[in-house]
Amino acid sequence: MIIRRPSISLYNITLVMLLITIGLVVLALTSHTVGRQLFKYNLESFEHQRTENYLQSIKSTSILLDNLQYHLSYSCDKKDISELERASYYSSNIRSISLETDSGKICGDHNNLSKLYDPLTEKIPLNREVILVANADNDESILQYRKKVVGGIITVDIEKQPINSLLSDACDNCWLQVIENNGISLYTSDTKHASKIIFSHPLVQNNALNDMVKPILSIPFHNKAWIKYYVTPEVITGYRAHIKPFLLFILSGLIFIVLVMLYRRYHSTSIIQFLILNAIKQKHLVPYYQSIIDAEKGITCGYEVLIRWETKKGKVILPDEFIPQCEANGVITPLTFQLINTVARDIRKLEMQHGKTLPYYFSINISASVLQDPELIEITRSALAHYHIAPHNIAFELTERSPIDNIEQAEQNCIKLNAMGIQIKLDDVGNGYCDFLALQKLQATTIKIDKVFIDDIDSLAANTIVQSLVAFADKAEVEVIAEGVETKQQAQILIDLGIRYHQGFLYSKPIPFYLLANDKNFNA
């Protein structure tokens, strides 16, 4: 069997990605598990941003204190207090500020710290300058920055960052934040009520928390502590309800884009199909002929038939621009059948012009789908009989743009064509779907080496591949034709490799029939 190679296009990739995205959005709308994961990812993203904001606040405060330290007398007099108050007032990062001088005096910005902190409040040191402390009710963790200055130590409570936006509108006592380090746990939220709701009973021991329930999120903070979040199912339900309109909007947009893409593909396909069928009907798809040369003898032994689309305005469209569309739209079969009759008619005209049967073969490209069509046999037989031409004048060259789906039917057709005296050739060998088994089943008599290998024939890699293909042909007992020969150097290398049959611009370009009929070098 011939191995199928998938055809990948930007359109197909885009469509698949859109369909996958639609599937993910539907999952987010219908699956509680996916909704929980989305909540977790959003919570983590917001928490990383909060952490980054805290670190930026510390850096800004440190710069401020570097300047402030030279404006203090370190006597905790009115001037020092005024300077501290001014720093607190004008800095959005400072929640409260205090100074402890080397002599033991303490002063600040008139905030009553005794109400904010309990003497026994636990602390989590993050480094020599930054610690986390809990307030008296243990419902808020405060980031505290201590900086050694000229005459003492300045302590700053960093202004609290807003509560994570995913939790700010959550139901009361539905979530709990815990900051842990070395057995110490600091809590944010109403610890007593939240713990009862989340864990079904109040906390007895801080370190027993993980034994009760897994946190929805656990991330490191400043490489010394861990921030953990615990939420009730109501928080997830509320989050899913909040994002549902947004997801529905995205889903609608994605579906609309997919429908537009499918419509445009269908519409464009229909238009292209109509244009090609119309071109076939008006006989604007015409054959061009390019000679195949026996380079050792310097004579022409055949021609490849290359289809061209000649528009009413005289523009010539090359096959690479429309043949793939013909294959995709199913119009390649009527196009090929018309081409067979046109070539047979041209051969008959040449024979009548020269008064004898032509010794050349005219190799017509056919796709895999046409080779598998049982009607190919009858169309070919009818063309030979109608124009009274010999079977050896027609050959079929299997292009390998697509694989053969039904190798058995293709084999039966090739057996019948060979019985009629029509040769089968394989195009683009080395760059298509050909394998040794296919070569045997199709009873091919010739293989054609793709131009891509001829272009770099003087390189070691391409030369090695061509040698391998020649060995392959010798084993299969078939002839070899080299396509795309453009220089004398390429021609000589090919002859040295044992490839005598050449085709390419070095010898001739594809020409329409009227030029072929008037060619003085055409020798029948």
C-alpha positions as CSV (number, residue, x, y, z in Angstrom):
1,M,0.0,0.0,0.0
2,I,1.0,3.6,-0.5
3,I,1.4,5.6,2.7
4,R,-0.9,8.6,2.9
5,R,0.8,11.8,3.7
6,P,-1.5,14.5,5.2
7,S,-2.0,17.8,3.4
8,I,-1.5,20.6,5.8
9,S,-2.5,24.2,5.0
10,L,-2.7,27.4,7.0
11,Y,-6.5,27.2,6.6
12,N,-6.6,23.7,8.1
13,I,-4.3,24.6,11.0
14,T,-6.4,27.7,11.8
15,L,-9.7,25.8,11.6
16,V,-8.4,23.0,13.9
17,M,-7.1,25.5,16.4
18,L,-10.4,27.3,16.4
19,L,-12.3,24.1,17.0
20,I,-10.0,23.1,19.8
21,T,-10.5,26.5,21.4
22,I,-14.3,26.1,21.0
23,G,-14.0,22.8,22.8
24,L,-12.0,24.3,25.6
25,V,-14.6,27.1,26.1
26,V,-17.4,24.6,26.1
27,L,-15.6,22.6,28.8
28,A,-15.1,25.8,30.8
29,L,-18.8,26.5,30.6
30,T,-20.0,23.0,31.5
31,S,-17.3,21.4,33.7
32,H,-16.9,22.3,37.4
33,T,-13.4,20.9,37.3
34,V,-12.3,23.1,34.4
35,G,-14.0,26.1,36.1
36,R,-12.0,25.4,39.3
37,Q,-8.8,25.2,37.3
38,L,-9.5,28.5,35.5
39,F,-10.2,30.1,38.9
40,K,-6.9,28.7,40.2
41,Y,-4.9,30.1,37.2
42,N,-6.5,33.5,37.5
43,L,-6.0,33.6,41.3
44,E,-2.3,32.6,40.8
45,S,-1.8,35.3,38.2
46,F,-3.4,38.0,40.4
47,E,-1.4,36.9,43.4
48,H,1.9,37.0,41.5
49,Q,1.0,40.6,40.5
50,R,0.2,41.5,44.2
51,T,3.5,40.0,45.2
52,E,5.4,42.0,42.5
53,N,3.6,45.2,43.7
54,Y,4.7,44.6,47.3
55,L,8.3,44.1,46.1
56,Q,8.2,47.3,44.1
57,S,6.8,49.1,47.1
58,I,9.7,48.0,49.2
59,K,12.2,49.2,46.6
60,S,10.5,52.6,46.3
61,T,10.4,52.9,50.1
62,S,14.1,52.0,50.4
63,I,15.0,54.8,48.0
64,L,12.8,57.2,50.0
65,L,14.5,56.2,53.3
66,D,17.9,56.7,51.8
67,N,17.1,60.3,51.4
68,L,15.1,60.7,54.6
69,Q,17.9,59.5,56.9
70,Y,19.9,62.7,56.3
71,H,17.0,64.9,57.3
72,L,16.6,63.4,60.8
73,S,18.4,64.5,64.0
74,Y,17.7,61.1,65.7
75,S,16.4,62.8,68.8
76,C,12.7,62.0,68.2
77,D,11.9,65.7,68.6
78,K,9.1,67.5,66.8
79,K,11.3,68.0,63.7
80,D,11.9,64.2,63.4
81,I,8.2,63.4,63.9
82,S,7.3,66.0,61.3
83,E,9.8,64.5,58.8
84,L,8.3,61.0,59.4
85,E,4.8,62.3,59.0
86,R,5.7,64.1,55.8
87,A,7.2,60.9,54.4
88,S,4.2,58.9,55.4
89,Y,1.8,61.5,53.9
90,Y,3.5,61.9,50.6
91,S,4.3,58.2,50.0
92,S,1.5,55.9,48.8
93,N,3.6,52.9,49.8
94,I,3.9,53.8,53.5
95,R,1.1,52.7,55.9
96,S,2.9,53.8,59.0
97,I,6.5,54.7,59.9
98,S,8.5,54.8,63.1
99,L,12.1,55.5,64.1
100,E,14.1,53.8,66.8
101,T,17.2,55.7,67.5
102,D,20.5,54.2,68.6
103,S,19.9,55.8,72.0
104,G,16.6,53.8,72.4
105,K,14.1,56.6,71.7
106,I,11.0,55.6,69.6
107,C,8.8,57.9,67.6
108,G,6.5,57.7,64.6
109,D,3.8,59.2,62.5
110,H,1.3,59.3,65.5
111,N,-0.3,56.0,64.6
112,N,-1.1,54.0,67.8
113,L,0.9,50.9,67.0
114,S,-0.2,49.3,70.3
115,K,-3.7,48.9,68.8
116,L,-2.4,47.5,65.6
117,Y,0.0,44.9,67.0
118,D,-0.4,42.5,69.9
119,P,2.8,42.1,71.9
120,L,2.7,38.3,71.2
121,T,1.9,38.5,67.5
122,E,3.9,36.0,65.5
123,K,6.2,37.1,62.8
124,I,7.7,35.5,59.7
125,P,11.1,36.8,58.7
126,L,11.7,36.9,55.0
127,N,15.2,38.4,55.2
128,R,17.1,40.7,57.5
129,E,15.0,43.7,56.5
130,V,11.6,42.3,55.6
131,I,9.2,40.5,57.9
132,L,5.5,39.6,57.9
133,V,3.5,40.3,61.0
134,A,-0.1,39.7,61.9
135,N,-2.3,42.4,63.5
136,A,-4.0,41.9,66.9
137,D,-7.0,40.1,65.5
138,N,-4.9,37.9,63.3
139,D,-7.2,38.8,60.3
140,E,-4.5,40.7,58.4
141,S,-0.9,40.0,57.5
142,I,1.2,43.2,57.3
143,L,4.5,43.5,55.4
144,Q,7.0,45.4,57.5
145,Y,10.3,46.8,56.2
146,R,13.2,47.7,58.5
147,K,16.1,49.7,57.3
148,K,19.3,50.5,59.2
149,V,20.0,54.3,58.8
150,V,22.6,56.7,60.1
151,G,21.3,57.1,63.6
152,G,19.0,54.1,64.2
153,I,16.4,51.9,62.5
154,I,13.4,53.1,60.5
155,T,10.5,50.6,60.4
156,V,7.8,51.0,57.7
157,D,4.6,49.1,57.4
158,I,4.1,48.8,53.6
159,E,0.6,49.9,52.5
160,K,-1.6,46.9,52.0
161,Q,-2.3,45.8,48.4
162,P,-6.0,45.4,47.4
163,I,-7.6,42.1,48.1
164,N,-7.4,39.7,45.2
165,S,-10.1,40.8,42.8
166,L,-11.4,37.3,42.5
167,L,-12.1,37.3,46.2
168,S,-13.2,40.9,46.9
169,D,-16.8,40.2,45.8
170,A,-16.9,36.6,47.2
171,C,-19.4,35.7,49.9
172,D,-18.6,36.5,53.5
173,N,-16.2,34.0,55.3
174,C,-15.9,31.9,52.1
175,W,-12.1,32.1,51.8
176,L,-9.0,32.1,53.9
177,Q,-5.4,33.2,53.2
178,V,-2.6,31.6,55.1
179,I,1.0,32.6,55.1
180,E,3.3,29.9,56.5
181,N,7.0,29.5,57.3
182,N,8.8,27.1,59.7
183,G,5.6,26.1,61.6
184,I,4.3,29.7,61.9
185,S,1.0,30.6,60.2
186,L,-0.5,34.0,59.7
187,Y,-4.1,34.4,58.6
188,T,-6.0,36.9,56.5
189,S,-9.9,36.9,56.7
190,D,-12.2,36.2,59.7
191,T,-10.3,33.2,60.9
192,K,-12.9,31.8,63.3
193,H,-16.0,32.0,61.0
194,A,-14.1,31.2,57.7
195,S,-12.5,28.2,59.2
196,K,-15.8,26.9,60.5
197,I,-17.3,27.2,57.0
198,I,-14.4,25.9,55.1
199,F,-13.2,23.2,57.4
200,S,-16.5,22.5,59.2
201,H,-14.9,23.3,62.6
202,P,-12.6,26.0,64.0
203,L,-8.9,25.7,63.7
204,V,-7.3,24.0,66.8
205,Q,-3.7,24.0,65.6
206,N,-2.1,26.0,62.8
207,N,0.0,23.1,61.5
208,A,-3.1,20.9,61.3
209,L,-4.5,22.9,58.4
210,N,-3.1,20.8,55.6
211,D,-4.4,17.6,57.2
212,M,-8.0,19.0,56.9
213,V,-8.2,20.1,53.3
214,K,-6.0,20.9,50.4
215,P,-5.5,24.5,49.4
216,I,-6.7,25.6,46.0
217,L,-3.4,27.5,45.6
218,S,0.0,27.4,47.2
219,I,2.8,29.6,45.9
220,P,6.1,30.8,47.4
221,F,6.5,34.3,48.7
222,H,9.9,35.9,48.7
223,N,11.5,32.4,48.7
224,K,11.0,32.2,52.5
225,A,7.2,31.7,53.0
226,W,4.2,30.1,51.3
227,I,1.0,31.8,50.5
228,K,-2.0,29.4,50.6
229,Y,-5.6,30.0,49.7
230,Y,-8.6,28.0,50.8
231,V,-12.0,28.6,49.3
232,T,-15.5,27.1,49.6
233,P,-17.4,25.7,46.7
234,E,-19.6,28.8,46.6
235,V,-16.5,30.8,45.6
236,I,-16.0,28.6,42.5
237,T,-19.7,28.7,41.7
238,G,-19.7,32.5,41.9
239,Y,-16.6,32.7,39.7
240,R,-18.1,30.5,37.0
241,A,-21.3,32.6,37.0
242,H,-19.2,35.8,36.8
243,I,-17.2,34.6,33.7
244,K,-20.1,32.8,32.0
245,P,-21.3,35.8,29.9
246,F,-17.7,36.5,28.8
247,L,-17.2,32.8,27.8
248,L,-20.5,32.8,26.0
249,F,-19.4,35.9,24.1
250,I,-16.1,34.3,23.2
251,L,-17.9,31.1,22.2
252,S,-20.3,33.0,19.9
253,G,-17.4,34.9,18.3
254,L,-15.4,31.7,17.7
255,I,-18.4,29.9,16.2
256,F,-19.1,32.9,14.0
257,I,-15.5,32.9,12.7
258,V,-15.7,29.2,12.0
259,L,-19.0,29.6,10.1
260,V,-17.5,32.5,8.1
261,M,-14.4,30.4,7.2
262,L,-16.5,27.4,6.2
263,Y,-18.8,29.6,4.1
264,R,-16.0,31.4,2.4
265,R,-14.3,28.1,1.7
266,Y,-17.5,26.6,0.3
267,H,-18.2,29.8,-1.7
268,S,-14.7,30.1,-3.1
269,T,-14.7,26.4,-3.9
270,S,-18.0,26.7,-5.8
271,I,-16.7,29.7,-7.7
272,I,-13.4,28.0,-8.6
273,Q,-15.3,24.9,-9.6
274,F,-17.6,26.9,-11.9
275,L,-14.7,28.8,-13.5
276,I,-12.7,25.6,-14.2
277,L,-15.8,23.7,-15.6
278,N,-16.5,26.8,-17.8
279,A,-12.8,26.8,-18.9
280,I,-13.1,23.1,-19.8
281,K,-16.3,23.7,-21.7
282,Q,-14.8,26.7,-23.7
283,K,-11.6,24.7,-24.2
284,H,-9.4,27.3,-22.5
285,L,-7.4,24.5,-20.8
286,V,-4.9,23.6,-23.6
287,P,-1.9,21.3,-23.8
288,Y,1.7,22.6,-24.0
289,Y,4.4,20.2,-25.1
290,Q,8.0,19.9,-23.7
291,S,10.4,17.6,-25.3
292,I,12.2,14.6,-23.6
293,I,15.7,14.1,-25.0
294,D,18.0,11.1,-25.3
295,A,21.1,13.1,-24.2
296,E,23.5,10.5,-25.3
297,K,22.2,10.4,-28.9
298,G,21.0,14.0,-29.0
299,I,17.5,13.2,-30.3
300,T,13.9,13.7,-29.1
301,C,12.2,10.5,-27.8
302,G,9.0,12.0,-26.5
303,Y,7.0,14.9,-25.1
304,E,5.4,15.7,-21.8
305,V,2.0,17.2,-22.0
306,L,1.7,20.2,-19.6
307,I,-1.7,21.8,-19.2
308,R,-2.1,25.6,-19.3
309,W,-5.1,27.8,-18.7
310,E,-5.4,30.4,-21.4
311,T,-7.8,33.2,-20.4
312,K,-9.8,35.4,-22.8
313,K,-7.4,38.2,-22.2
314,G,-4.4,36.1,-23.3
315,K,-3.0,35.4,-19.8
316,V,-1.5,32.0,-19.3
317,I,-2.1,30.4,-15.9
318,L,0.3,27.7,-14.8
319,P,-1.0,24.3,-13.5
320,D,0.3,24.8,-10.0
321,E,-2.2,27.6,-9.6
322,F,-5.3,25.6,-10.5
323,I,-4.6,21.8,-10.7
324,P,-4.7,21.4,-6.9
325,Q,-8.1,23.1,-6.9
326,C,-9.2,20.8,-9.7
327,E,-8.2,17.8,-7.7
328,A,-9.9,19.1,-4.5
329,N,-13.2,19.9,-6.4
330,G,-13.4,16.7,-8.4
331,V,-13.1,18.4,-11.8
332,I,-9.7,16.9,-12.5
333,T,-11.4,13.9,-14.1
334,P,-13.3,15.7,-16.8
335,L,-10.3,17.9,-17.4
336,T,-8.1,14.9,-17.9
337,F,-10.6,13.1,-20.2
338,Q,-10.8,16.2,-22.4
339,L,-7.0,16.5,-22.4
340,I,-6.7,12.9,-23.6
341,N,-8.9,13.6,-26.6
342,T,-7.1,17.0,-27.3
343,V,-3.7,15.3,-27.3
344,A,-5.0,12.5,-29.5
345,R,-6.3,15.0,-32.0
346,D,-3.0,16.9,-32.0
347,I,-1.1,13.7,-32.6
348,R,-3.4,13.0,-35.5
349,K,-2.8,16.4,-37.0
350,L,1.0,15.9,-36.8
351,E,0.7,12.5,-38.5
352,M,-1.4,14.0,-41.3
353,Q,1.1,16.8,-41.6
354,H,4.1,14.4,-41.9
355,G,2.2,11.6,-43.6
356,K,3.3,8.8,-41.2
357,T,2.9,7.5,-37.7
358,L,4.9,9.4,-35.1
359,P,7.7,7.6,-33.3
360,Y,7.3,9.7,-30.2
361,Y,5.2,9.2,-27.1
362,F,3.1,12.0,-25.5
363,S,3.1,11.6,-21.8
364,I,-0.2,13.0,-20.2
365,N,-0.2,13.8,-16.5
366,I,-3.0,12.1,-14.6
367,S,-3.8,12.3,-10.9
368,A,-4.3,9.3,-8.6
369,S,-8.1,9.8,-8.6
370,V,-8.2,9.6,-12.4
371,L,-6.0,6.5,-12.5
372,Q,-8.5,4.8,-10.2
373,D,-11.5,5.7,-12.4
374,P,-12.7,2.7,-14.5
375,E,-13.9,5.2,-17.2
376,L,-10.3,6.0,-18.0
377,I,-10.0,2.8,-20.0
378,E,-13.0,3.5,-22.2
379,I,-12.1,7.2,-22.7
380,T,-8.5,6.2,-23.8
381,R,-9.7,3.4,-26.1
382,S,-12.3,5.6,-27.7
383,A,-9.7,8.4,-28.3
384,L,-7.3,6.0,-29.9
385,A,-10.0,4.6,-32.2
386,H,-11.6,7.9,-33.1
387,Y,-8.3,9.6,-34.2
388,H,-6.7,6.4,-35.5
389,I,-3.5,6.8,-33.6
390,A,-1.1,4.0,-32.3
391,P,-1.2,3.2,-28.5
392,H,2.6,3.8,-28.3
393,N,1.9,7.5,-28.9
394,I,0.1,7.9,-25.6
395,A,1.6,7.4,-22.2
396,F,0.2,8.3,-18.7
397,E,2.4,10.0,-16.1
398,L,1.1,9.6,-12.6
399,T,1.6,12.8,-10.6
400,E,2.1,12.2,-6.9
401,R,0.4,15.2,-5.4
402,S,-2.0,12.9,-3.7
403,P,-1.9,9.2,-2.7
404,I,-3.8,6.3,-4.3
405,D,-6.7,5.3,-2.1
406,N,-7.7,2.2,-4.0
407,I,-4.5,0.5,-5.2
408,E,-6.3,-2.6,-6.4
409,Q,-8.5,-0.6,-8.8
410,A,-5.5,1.4,-10.0
411,E,-3.6,-1.9,-10.6
412,Q,-6.5,-3.3,-12.7
413,N,-6.6,-0.1,-14.8
414,C,-2.8,-0.2,-15.3
415,I,-3.0,-3.9,-16.4
416,K,-5.6,-2.9,-19.0
417,L,-3.7,0.1,-20.2
418,N,-0.5,-2.0,-20.6
419,A,-2.4,-4.6,-22.5
420,M,-3.5,-1.8,-24.9
421,G,0.2,-0.8,-25.4
422,I,0.1,2.4,-23.2
423,Q,3.0,2.9,-20.8
424,I,2.7,4.1,-17.2
425,K,5.3,6.5,-15.8
426,L,5.8,7.8,-12.2
427,D,6.4,11.4,-11.7
428,D,8.3,13.2,-8.9
429,V,9.9,10.0,-7.6
430,G,11.8,10.8,-4.4
431,N,9.5,13.6,-3.5
432,G,6.1,12.0,-3.6
433,Y,4.3,8.8,-2.7
434,C,6.1,6.3,-4.8
435,D,7.4,3.1,-3.3
436,F,8.7,-0.2,-4.8
437,L,5.5,-2.0,-4.2
438,A,3.5,0.7,-6.0
439,L,5.9,0.6,-8.9
440,Q,5.3,-3.1,-9.3
441,K,1.6,-3.0,-8.9
442,L,1.2,-0.1,-11.4
443,Q,3.6,-1.9,-13.9
444,A,5.4,1.4,-14.5
445,T,8.1,1.5,-17.2
446,T,9.7,4.8,-16.3
447,I,10.3,6.9,-13.2
448,K,11.0,10.7,-13.3
449,I,13.4,12.3,-10.8
450,D,12.0,15.5,-9.3
451,K,13.6,18.8,-10.3
452,V,14.4,19.6,-6.6
453,F,17.2,16.9,-6.7
454,I,18.5,18.0,-10.1
455,D,18.9,21.6,-9.0
456,D,21.5,20.6,-6.4
457,I,22.9,17.6,-8.3
458,D,26.4,18.9,-7.8
459,S,26.0,18.7,-4.0
460,L,26.9,15.5,-2.2
461,A,23.4,15.0,-0.6
462,A,21.4,15.4,-3.8
463,N,23.9,13.4,-5.8
464,T,23.7,10.5,-3.3
465,I,19.9,10.6,-3.5
466,V,19.9,10.5,-7.3
467,Q,22.3,7.6,-7.2
468,S,20.0,5.8,-4.9
469,L,17.1,6.4,-7.2
470,V,19.1,5.1,-10.2
471,A,19.9,1.9,-8.2
472,F,16.2,1.7,-7.3
473,A,15.3,1.9,-11.0
474,D,17.9,-0.7,-12.0
475,K,16.4,-3.1,-9.4
476,A,12.9,-2.4,-10.7
477,E,14.1,-2.6,-14.4
478,V,12.6,0.7,-15.4
479,E,14.0,3.7,-17.3
480,V,14.9,7.0,-15.6
481,I,14.1,10.5,-16.8
482,A,15.6,13.6,-15.1
483,E,13.3,16.6,-14.9
484,G,14.3,20.3,-14.7
485,V,17.7,20.0,-16.4
486,E,18.8,23.6,-17.0
487,T,22.6,23.6,-17.4
488,K,25.2,21.6,-19.3
489,Q,27.0,20.8,-16.1
490,Q,23.8,19.1,-14.7
491,A,23.4,17.2,-18.0
492,Q,26.9,15.9,-17.9
493,I,26.6,14.8,-14.2
494,L,23.4,13.0,-15.0
495,I,25.0,11.2,-18.0
496,D,27.9,10.2,-15.8
497,L,25.3,8.7,-13.3
498,G,23.8,6.7,-16.1
499,I,20.7,8.9,-16.7
500,R,20.4,9.5,-20.5
501,Y,16.9,10.8,-20.7
502,H,16.6,14.5,-19.8
503,Q,13.8,17.1,-19.8
504,G,14.2,20.8,-19.0
505,F,14.9,24.3,-20.2
506,L,18.4,23.3,-21.4
507,Y,16.7,21.6,-24.3
508,S,13.3,23.3,-24.7
509,K,10.5,25.1,-22.9
510,P,6.9,24.0,-23.0
511,I,5.3,25.2,-26.2
512,P,1.7,25.3,-27.5
513,F,0.7,23.0,-30.3
514,Y,0.9,25.5,-33.2
515,L,4.6,26.1,-32.3
516,L,5.2,22.4,-32.1
517,A,3.6,21.9,-35.5
518,N,5.7,24.6,-37.1
519,D,9.0,23.6,-35.4
520,K,11.6,22.9,-38.0
521,N,13.4,20.6,-35.6
522,F,10.4,18.4,-35.3
523,N,11.4,15.3,-37.2
524,A,8.8,12.6,-37.6
